[in-house]
Amino acid sequence: MQKLTNKEEEVMKILWSLEKGFVKEIMEEIEGEKPHYNTLSTIVRNLEDKKYVGHEAFGKTHRYFPLVSKENYRKQFVNSSMVDFFDNSYKSLVSFFAKEEKISVEELKEIIDLIEKRK
């Protein structure tokens, strides 16, 4: 699975939310400064080339839909981040969030409880 650019991720989040949509509908969901229609259309076609998005044809118009689920993308993103930034160590990942104060003691206890329940 190829990595996505920030703009491609933004479009995928919209498509996951919409489940399917025309470029015009995707454009309506973009917050802040909107790209030119042709730029957005190119981003969607790039996602199709990368096999993240498929389409149904309605004459000359295409309605796009995700081929990759949000959950599968999240797993891939976390796994590649683990390898690239945390030496493939979940301990390093959790330690990072603890040091940055992005995770509380209560949340860590919940994680431990989840792990223990799976044993």
BELGILIN-V714957 format. One line per field, one symbol per residue. phi: phi as a letter, one per 30 degrees, with the letter a starting at -180 (. if undefined). Layout:
# BELGILIN-V714957
phi->???
This chain:
# BELGILIN-V714957
phi->.ddcdeddddddedddddiaadeeddeddddidcddedddddddddddddicbcbccbidcbccbdccdedddeeddddddeddcbhhbddddddeddddhcbcddddddddddddddd
